[in-house]
Amino acid sequence: MTMRKKGRGIFYGRRSSDQQESSFESQVDWSIQAAVHENVPLEVSREILSRAKASNSPFDGDLYIDDSVSGSNNHRPGLTACIERAMVDRTVSHIFVHKRDRLARPDNPSEAASQEFKLTQAGITIVFSDARVEPTKDGQADIAQIITATIEYHRSGQFLQDLSRRILDVQKILARQGNSTGGRAPYGFGRFLKSPTGELTSLPDGRRVRQAGHHVVHLPAEAEKIAVWISILEMKEEGFGIKRIANQLNLLGIPSPDAGRTRTDSGERHRVSGKWNANTVKELCQNPIITGLLQHGTRSEGKHRRYATMGSRALRDDERIGDHVRTVINPVEDRIRIDAEFAPPFACERFDAIQLQMDERAKSQRGVRRSSDPAKYPLSTRVIDLTNGCGSTMYGVTHRTTKSKEPVHTPYYACGRYLKTSECFHNKINGERLLEVVLRSIKHMVRRAGVRSELTQKLYHLASRNNPANPQSEGLVSTLTNQATILERDRLAIGKKLAVESDPALSDIFRQEFDSKGSQLALIQSKLTSLEIKKVPVDDSPESQVQKALALLDSLERLATIPDARTRLLEVLKKLGIWNGLDFYEAQWGKRSVRKVRSGIITIGGYKLPIAIHGRDNCDPNRPEGDCGCSAGPNEATTDRIGTPGDGDAKSVEIMARVTREGDSSTKVNRGDKI
């Protein structure tokens, strides 16, 4: 890889949580001073940092950040965008990162060291506050540099392991003493600071207090909410299902535990609807604190170390799914269970009977895991229900039927608001038909935009640049050959003049020019001799690769039938910024009322649907206390940089396609069947 000329710098920063209030500012201040020392321009300031944080954007100008994201997460939007720009933008010569632990705290240090090497191999200088990593020369690895990086990243990753172990040990000590191990108090309970003498002081949510000998405990605090909890248990005793209980609470207008709070889903901040759902009811039915029994260690969900009866443990192989980890429920006998210091609002015997009832009903679903196969639902999280301003994400579900006595499993996308609260309509759509329409629409949008020639050029550029079999471009050889021909012609002309020139002064000038041209010619001939042009097989040539890519584009919908291609479709659709909006209406199918698709919208290049994600529960970040709803209009819900060839194309982004025919091939009549 050729060395880059000194150009401009970009900055990457990260903090693990918003409790590190001044962390970003100190990193930015250091990068400004480091850029001055390196004598490279850097468009970074505290004002730009504040603007990026206010807009919840991972990049602004030369600043790239990841806020409240662990360094063990390999898919950070800020880091991804920073690396993509550094590799594509040849004017970038420096990356400023305060410490290696800001860049990564990896489980596998060799992966982080490899990523660092790729950047230096591209001719980029990485500047840390305690080190300066120079670009590699001629792509040759500096073994000492790689060893140093591997050791540093190992220390960074080991820090998380040690921290996780210490936290788990402290939590177990607190739990055995009957104290809170962190988090919000259960429904109807409050947080109280308990002094060594037993004096209690109420603590509001979010307030943290560190005082020697004082600990936080959870105690009953709101009689009305405790009464609601008891009524939930009584309905369960009578045999009510958890979804039926949730519907009953919603009919009575009782706010859910998180009513009035805000949360972030799919990268979008929204207000909790205040409606009860089945999962909330289930959590209350299984929490024994209502009987005066404190319980710790119900779940194991850590990424580094996990709760164990004795100390902590490493993750098992079956608890890792690629880069993700699986939450597991620990057996009751392995949990810490102690009696609380307050009168139990509900009898323990009645609570145990409810647990037996729930266990009996759950037998048919026990051990059945949710689908972790990305190929099954490639449009997952990218389909939005637009009906009546809903704005809910449509989740992947499986519709099970029988045909010719054989089970048939059909993937669908169903309205998440309906699945959780039954507040919306039972809208769903056949997943395979929708995927076919989306892929076909992408192909048509490319044709309609008239950018095929530009796309061909960009594909050829990428194929030529990424072809490892021919590191020396044939264009370079052609250029050097032309220069050598010109030098030979000029040298011959000068030699003829030198042979007939009688003036000594002019002869000296001609001779110097003749020798200079000869030196240049010898240098170029030496370069041409040293270049070993490797013949590229026809099937692997850039032209062949481009033709294959264009042929694939022409039959894009066929990707849905290729198993290996389906596994990467979700990643590709996210990179392109594909979103799908569907509007449903009620129709008659014989004597029955059914839900059908009225119209649909497909956008590319970012979230441009006419209704904000979460619709009537959407919150304007600039007016968190103001009105929320679909009236907020289109909202930029994606912060991912669009990874198109050449870093994007103004002609191909923000293109919108509509499917307005009722009963389009993407639709399937919903007969109200159970999912």
HUDA-V668071 format. One record per residue. SS is DSSP state (h for helix, s for strand, l for the rest). D_FIRST is the distance of its C-alpha to the first C-alpha in Angstrom with 2 decimals. Layout:
ss=SS d_first=D_FIRST
ss=SS d_first=D_FIRST
This chain:
ss=l d_first=0.00
ss=l d_first=3.82
ss=l d_first=6.53
ss=l d_first=9.02
ss=l d_first=12.52
ss=l d_first=15.26
ss=l d_first=16.57
ss=s d_first=18.67
ss=s d_first=19.11
ss=s d_first=20.34
ss=s d_first=22.75
ss=s d_first=23.44
ss=s d_first=26.90
ss=s d_first=29.06
ss=s d_first=32.63
ss=l d_first=34.43
ss=l d_first=37.71
ss=l d_first=39.55
ss=l d_first=41.68
ss=l d_first=38.95
ss=l d_first=40.19
ss=l d_first=38.52
ss=h d_first=35.26
ss=h d_first=33.21
ss=h d_first=34.80
ss=h d_first=34.01
ss=h d_first=30.33
ss=h d_first=30.15
ss=h d_first=32.06
ss=h d_first=29.73
ss=h d_first=26.57
ss=h d_first=28.31
ss=h d_first=29.09
ss=h d_first=25.62
ss=h d_first=24.11
ss=h d_first=26.72
ss=h d_first=25.85
ss=h d_first=22.12
ss=l d_first=23.33
ss=l d_first=21.40
ss=s d_first=23.38
ss=l d_first=24.11
ss=l d_first=26.55
ss=l d_first=28.25
ss=l d_first=31.93
ss=h d_first=34.77
ss=h d_first=36.09
ss=h d_first=32.91
ss=h d_first=33.03
ss=h d_first=36.69
ss=h d_first=36.03
ss=h d_first=33.39
ss=h d_first=35.77
ss=h d_first=38.73
ss=l d_first=37.06
ss=l d_first=35.62
ss=l d_first=32.16
ss=l d_first=28.96
ss=s d_first=27.22
ss=s d_first=28.43
ss=l d_first=26.36
ss=l d_first=23.76
ss=s d_first=25.77
ss=s d_first=25.12
ss=s d_first=27.78
ss=s d_first=29.36
ss=s d_first=33.06
ss=l d_first=35.20
ss=l d_first=32.53
ss=l d_first=32.09
ss=l d_first=28.85
ss=l d_first=29.43
ss=l d_first=28.99
ss=l d_first=25.56
ss=l d_first=26.19
ss=l d_first=26.68
ss=h d_first=26.49
ss=h d_first=25.35
ss=h d_first=22.47
ss=h d_first=21.40
ss=h d_first=21.55
ss=h d_first=19.69
ss=h d_first=16.65
ss=h d_first=16.80
ss=h d_first=16.93
ss=h d_first=14.11
ss=h d_first=11.72
ss=h d_first=13.41
ss=l d_first=14.48
ss=l d_first=11.94
ss=l d_first=14.81
ss=s d_first=14.70
ss=s d_first=13.34
ss=s d_first=15.84
ss=s d_first=17.56
ss=s d_first=21.04
ss=s d_first=22.79
ss=l d_first=26.06
ss=l d_first=25.89
ss=h d_first=23.95
ss=h d_first=27.09
ss=h d_first=26.66
ss=h d_first=23.30
ss=l d_first=24.84
ss=l d_first=27.90
ss=l d_first=26.86
ss=l d_first=29.13
ss=l d_first=26.29
ss=h d_first=24.32
ss=h d_first=21.62
ss=h d_first=20.67
ss=h d_first=20.24
ss=h d_first=18.29
ss=h d_first=15.91
ss=h d_first=15.54
ss=h d_first=14.88
ss=h d_first=12.15
ss=h d_first=10.36
ss=h d_first=10.73
ss=h d_first=9.55
ss=h d_first=6.39
ss=l d_first=5.97
ss=l d_first=6.92
ss=l d_first=10.54
ss=s d_first=13.48
ss=s d_first=16.22
ss=s d_first=19.65
ss=l d_first=22.62
ss=l d_first=26.14
ss=l d_first=26.21
ss=l d_first=22.65
ss=s d_first=19.43
ss=s d_first=16.15
ss=l d_first=13.53
ss=l d_first=9.72
ss=l d_first=8.56
ss=h d_first=7.85
ss=h d_first=5.84
ss=h d_first=5.68
ss=l d_first=9.42
ss=l d_first=11.83
ss=l d_first=14.47
ss=h d_first=17.55
ss=h d_first=19.82
ss=h d_first=17.78
ss=h d_first=17.72
ss=h d_first=21.45
ss=h d_first=22.32
ss=h d_first=20.76
ss=h d_first=22.55
ss=h d_first=25.80
ss=h d_first=25.63
ss=h d_first=25.07
ss=h d_first=27.84
ss=h d_first=30.15
ss=h d_first=29.40
ss=h d_first=30.19
ss=h d_first=33.22
ss=h d_first=34.63
ss=h d_first=35.19
ss=h d_first=36.91
ss=h d_first=39.20
ss=h d_first=39.92
ss=h d_first=40.82
ss=h d_first=43.14
ss=h d_first=44.89
ss=h d_first=45.42
ss=h d_first=46.94
ss=h d_first=49.25
ss=h d_first=50.46
ss=h d_first=51.04
ss=h d_first=53.19
ss=h d_first=55.28
ss=h d_first=55.86
ss=h d_first=56.74
ss=h d_first=59.32
ss=l d_first=60.93
ss=l d_first=61.27
ss=l d_first=58.78
ss=l d_first=56.04
ss=l d_first=52.55
ss=l d_first=50.97
ss=l d_first=50.69
ss=l d_first=53.33
ss=l d_first=56.91
ss=l d_first=58.18
ss=l d_first=60.12
ss=l d_first=63.33
ss=s d_first=62.35
ss=s d_first=61.32
ss=s d_first=59.39
ss=s d_first=61.63
ss=s d_first=60.97
ss=s d_first=63.34
ss=l d_first=64.50
ss=l d_first=65.72
ss=l d_first=69.27
ss=l d_first=68.60
ss=l d_first=68.55
ss=s d_first=66.46
ss=s d_first=64.53
ss=s d_first=63.05
ss=s d_first=59.31
ss=l d_first=57.80
ss=l d_first=54.67
ss=l d_first=51.48
ss=l d_first=53.24
ss=l d_first=52.04
ss=l d_first=54.35
ss=l d_first=53.80
ss=l d_first=57.10
ss=l d_first=58.23
ss=l d_first=60.47
ss=l d_first=60.00
ss=s d_first=58.51
ss=s d_first=58.10
ss=s d_first=60.38
ss=s d_first=60.85
ss=s d_first=64.43
ss=s d_first=66.24
ss=l d_first=66.29
ss=l d_first=67.00
ss=h d_first=70.10
ss=h d_first=69.49
ss=h d_first=66.07
ss=h d_first=67.46
ss=h d_first=70.20
ss=h d_first=67.66
ss=h d_first=65.87
ss=h d_first=69.23
ss=h d_first=70.08
ss=h d_first=66.81
ss=h d_first=67.82
ss=h d_first=71.32
ss=h d_first=70.05
ss=h d_first=67.92
ss=h d_first=71.04
ss=l d_first=72.78
ss=l d_first=70.12
ss=l d_first=68.04
ss=l d_first=64.43
ss=h d_first=61.71
ss=h d_first=60.75
ss=h d_first=64.44
ss=h d_first=64.76
ss=h d_first=61.80
ss=h d_first=63.43
ss=h d_first=66.75
ss=h d_first=65.25
ss=h d_first=63.59
ss=h d_first=66.93
ss=l d_first=68.62
ss=l d_first=66.04
ss=l d_first=65.01
ss=l d_first=61.60
ss=l d_first=58.97
ss=l d_first=57.74
ss=l d_first=54.64
ss=l d_first=56.54
ss=l d_first=55.53
ss=l d_first=52.19
ss=s d_first=48.71
ss=s d_first=45.77
ss=s d_first=42.27
ss=s d_first=41.54
ss=l d_first=38.63
ss=l d_first=37.20
ss=s d_first=40.44
ss=s d_first=43.16
ss=s d_first=46.63
ss=s d_first=50.17
ss=l d_first=51.69
ss=l d_first=54.37
ss=l d_first=57.02
ss=l d_first=57.84
ss=l d_first=58.39
ss=l d_first=56.44
ss=h d_first=57.01
ss=h d_first=54.40
ss=h d_first=55.96
ss=h d_first=59.40
ss=h d_first=58.20
ss=h d_first=56.70
ss=h d_first=60.06
ss=h d_first=62.01
ss=h d_first=60.06
ss=l d_first=59.87
ss=h d_first=62.74
ss=h d_first=62.87
ss=h d_first=65.56
ss=h d_first=67.77
ss=l d_first=67.16
ss=s d_first=64.65
ss=s d_first=61.31
ss=s d_first=58.46
ss=s d_first=54.99
ss=l d_first=52.30
ss=l d_first=52.97
ss=s d_first=49.30
ss=s d_first=46.19
ss=l d_first=43.09
ss=l d_first=40.75
ss=l d_first=37.14
ss=l d_first=37.18
ss=l d_first=40.80
ss=s d_first=43.92
ss=s d_first=47.63
ss=l d_first=49.72
ss=l d_first=53.39
ss=l d_first=52.57
ss=l d_first=49.65
ss=s d_first=46.46
ss=s d_first=44.40
ss=l d_first=40.89
ss=l d_first=40.10
ss=l d_first=41.21
ss=h d_first=39.03
ss=h d_first=41.08
ss=h d_first=40.44
ss=s d_first=36.71
ss=s d_first=35.57
ss=l d_first=31.79
ss=l d_first=30.69
ss=s d_first=34.29
ss=s d_first=37.42
ss=l d_first=40.95
ss=l d_first=44.00
ss=s d_first=46.91
ss=s d_first=50.61
ss=l d_first=52.12
ss=l d_first=55.61
ss=h d_first=58.47
ss=h d_first=59.49
ss=h d_first=56.11
ss=l d_first=56.32
ss=s d_first=57.91
ss=s d_first=61.15
ss=s d_first=63.71
ss=s d_first=66.64
ss=l d_first=66.17
ss=l d_first=68.65
ss=l d_first=69.97
ss=l d_first=72.45
ss=l d_first=70.75
ss=l d_first=71.14
ss=l d_first=71.10
ss=l d_first=72.75
ss=h d_first=70.57
ss=h d_first=72.58
ss=h d_first=72.04
ss=h d_first=68.29
ss=h d_first=68.07
ss=h d_first=69.93
ss=h d_first=67.38
ss=h d_first=64.56
ss=h d_first=66.39
ss=h d_first=66.87
ss=h d_first=63.15
ss=h d_first=62.12
ss=h d_first=64.53
ss=h d_first=63.24
ss=l d_first=59.58
ss=l d_first=60.06
ss=l d_first=58.97
ss=l d_first=55.59
ss=l d_first=54.95
ss=l d_first=51.79
ss=l d_first=50.54
ss=l d_first=47.00
ss=l d_first=45.32
ss=l d_first=42.75
ss=l d_first=39.29
ss=l d_first=37.93
ss=l d_first=35.61
ss=l d_first=36.20
ss=l d_first=39.87
ss=l d_first=39.52
ss=l d_first=36.23
ss=l d_first=37.71
ss=l d_first=38.64
ss=l d_first=38.99
ss=l d_first=38.21
ss=s d_first=41.85
ss=s d_first=44.31
ss=s d_first=48.11
ss=l d_first=49.25
ss=h d_first=52.95
ss=h d_first=55.20
ss=h d_first=52.38
ss=l d_first=51.51
ss=l d_first=47.71
ss=s d_first=47.36
ss=s d_first=44.45
ss=s d_first=45.63
ss=s d_first=45.05
ss=s d_first=44.52
ss=s d_first=47.81
ss=s d_first=49.20
ss=s d_first=52.42
ss=s d_first=54.35
ss=s d_first=56.92
ss=s d_first=58.71
ss=s d_first=58.86
ss=l d_first=61.06
ss=l d_first=61.49
ss=s d_first=57.76
ss=s d_first=55.71
ss=s d_first=53.24
ss=s d_first=50.53
ss=s d_first=49.23
ss=s d_first=46.46
ss=s d_first=47.48
ss=s d_first=46.35
ss=s d_first=49.28
ss=s d_first=49.97
ss=h d_first=49.09
ss=h d_first=51.85
ss=h d_first=54.43
ss=h d_first=53.18
ss=h d_first=53.41
ss=h d_first=56.53
ss=l d_first=58.13
ss=l d_first=58.19
ss=l d_first=56.43
ss=l d_first=57.05
ss=l d_first=56.18
ss=l d_first=53.45
ss=s d_first=51.15
ss=s d_first=49.16
ss=s d_first=48.07
ss=h d_first=44.43
ss=h d_first=43.58
ss=h d_first=45.14
ss=h d_first=43.43
ss=h d_first=40.00
ss=h d_first=40.77
ss=h d_first=41.81
ss=h d_first=38.67
ss=h d_first=36.29
ss=h d_first=38.49
ss=h d_first=38.53
ss=h d_first=34.73
ss=h d_first=34.75
ss=h d_first=37.58
ss=h d_first=36.01
ss=h d_first=32.89
ss=h d_first=35.29
ss=h d_first=37.53
ss=h d_first=34.81
ss=l d_first=34.01
ss=l d_first=30.23
ss=h d_first=29.62
ss=h d_first=28.14
ss=h d_first=25.76
ss=h d_first=24.91
ss=h d_first=24.26
ss=h d_first=21.82
ss=h d_first=19.90
ss=h d_first=19.93
ss=h d_first=18.70
ss=h d_first=15.77
ss=h d_first=14.90
ss=h d_first=15.63
ss=h d_first=13.48
ss=h d_first=10.40
ss=l d_first=11.20
ss=l d_first=12.41
ss=l d_first=11.11
ss=l d_first=13.52
ss=l d_first=12.08
ss=l d_first=8.35
ss=l d_first=9.80
ss=l d_first=11.77
ss=h d_first=15.45
ss=h d_first=15.82
ss=h d_first=13.95
ss=h d_first=16.37
ss=h d_first=19.23
ss=h d_first=18.57
ss=h d_first=18.47
ss=h d_first=21.60
ss=h d_first=23.42
ss=h d_first=22.78
ss=h d_first=24.11
ss=h d_first=27.16
ss=h d_first=27.95
ss=h d_first=27.75
ss=h d_first=30.04
ss=h d_first=32.47
ss=h d_first=32.61
ss=h d_first=33.07
ss=h d_first=35.89
ss=h d_first=37.61
ss=h d_first=37.44
ss=h d_first=38.81
ss=h d_first=41.75
ss=h d_first=42.61
ss=h d_first=42.36
ss=h d_first=44.79
ss=h d_first=47.55
ss=l d_first=47.07
ss=l d_first=50.09
ss=l d_first=49.20
ss=h d_first=47.62
ss=h d_first=45.70
ss=h d_first=44.11
ss=h d_first=43.46
ss=h d_first=41.44
ss=h d_first=39.35
ss=h d_first=38.76
ss=h d_first=37.92
ss=h d_first=35.30
ss=h d_first=33.70
ss=h d_first=33.98
ss=h d_first=32.26
ss=h d_first=29.45
ss=h d_first=28.76
ss=h d_first=28.90
ss=h d_first=26.31
ss=h d_first=23.86
ss=h d_first=24.67
ss=h d_first=24.21
ss=h d_first=20.70
ss=h d_first=19.66
ss=h d_first=21.52
ss=h d_first=19.79
ss=h d_first=16.30
ss=h d_first=17.86
ss=h d_first=19.43
ss=h d_first=16.35
ss=l d_first=14.62
ss=l d_first=15.91
ss=l d_first=16.16
ss=l d_first=16.91
ss=l d_first=19.62
ss=l d_first=19.04
ss=l d_first=22.27
ss=h d_first=24.14
ss=h d_first=24.38
ss=h d_first=20.60
ss=l d_first=19.73
ss=h d_first=18.57
ss=h d_first=22.11
ss=h d_first=23.74
ss=h d_first=21.85
ss=h d_first=22.85
ss=h d_first=26.41
ss=h d_first=26.66
ss=h d_first=25.59
ss=h d_first=28.14
ss=h d_first=30.76
ss=h d_first=30.30
ss=h d_first=30.78
ss=h d_first=33.96
ss=l d_first=35.41
ss=h d_first=33.91
ss=h d_first=37.15
ss=h d_first=36.86
ss=h d_first=34.22
ss=h d_first=37.20
ss=h d_first=38.55
ss=l d_first=35.45
ss=h d_first=35.47
ss=h d_first=31.77
ss=h d_first=30.88
ss=h d_first=33.48
ss=h d_first=31.88
ss=h d_first=28.92
ss=h d_first=31.07
ss=h d_first=31.96
ss=h d_first=28.35
ss=h d_first=27.65
ss=h d_first=30.91
ss=h d_first=30.17
ss=h d_first=26.77
ss=h d_first=28.62
ss=l d_first=31.37
ss=l d_first=34.13
ss=s d_first=37.62
ss=s d_first=40.96
ss=s d_first=44.34
ss=s d_first=47.60
ss=s d_first=51.13
ss=s d_first=54.01
ss=s d_first=57.73
ss=s d_first=60.90
ss=s d_first=62.47
ss=s d_first=65.31
ss=s d_first=64.88
ss=l d_first=68.44
ss=l d_first=70.28
ss=s d_first=67.18
ss=s d_first=64.89
ss=s d_first=61.21
ss=s d_first=57.92
ss=s d_first=55.89
ss=s d_first=52.81
ss=s d_first=53.93
ss=s d_first=50.55
ss=s d_first=46.85
ss=s d_first=43.81
ss=s d_first=40.14
ss=s d_first=37.61
ss=s d_first=33.86
ss=l d_first=31.60
ss=l d_first=33.59
ss=l d_first=37.15
ss=l d_first=39.43
ss=l d_first=42.52
ss=l d_first=45.89
ss=l d_first=46.80
ss=l d_first=44.90
ss=l d_first=43.86
ss=l d_first=46.95
ss=h d_first=49.08
ss=h d_first=52.31
ss=h d_first=50.92
ss=s d_first=47.93
ss=l d_first=47.81
ss=l d_first=46.64
ss=l d_first=44.44
ss=l d_first=45.94
ss=l d_first=49.45
ss=l d_first=49.54
ss=l d_first=53.33
ss=l d_first=53.80
ss=l d_first=54.52
ss=l d_first=52.16
ss=l d_first=51.99
ss=h d_first=50.68
ss=h d_first=51.80
ss=h d_first=48.64
ss=l d_first=46.97
ss=l d_first=43.35
ss=l d_first=41.27
ss=l d_first=37.49
ss=l d_first=37.23
ss=l d_first=33.51
ss=l d_first=30.95
ss=l d_first=27.94
ss=l d_first=25.31
ss=l d_first=25.41
ss=l d_first=22.24
ss=l d_first=22.59
ss=l d_first=19.98
ss=l d_first=18.84
ss=l d_first=20.35
ss=l d_first=23.88
ss=l d_first=26.27
ss=l d_first=29.43
ss=l d_first=31.36
ss=l d_first=30.83
ss=l d_first=31.39
ss=l d_first=34.86
ss=s d_first=36.30
ss=s d_first=39.52
ss=s d_first=41.34
ss=s d_first=44.90
ss=s d_first=46.93
ss=l d_first=50.50
ss=l d_first=52.60
ss=l d_first=54.81
ss=l d_first=54.34
ss=l d_first=50.91
ss=l d_first=49.42
ss=l d_first=47.45
ss=l d_first=50.68
ss=l d_first=53.06
ss=l d_first=56.56
ss=s d_first=56.94
ss=l d_first=60.39
ss=l d_first=60.27
ss=l d_first=59.59
ss=l d_first=58.56
ss=l d_first=54.88
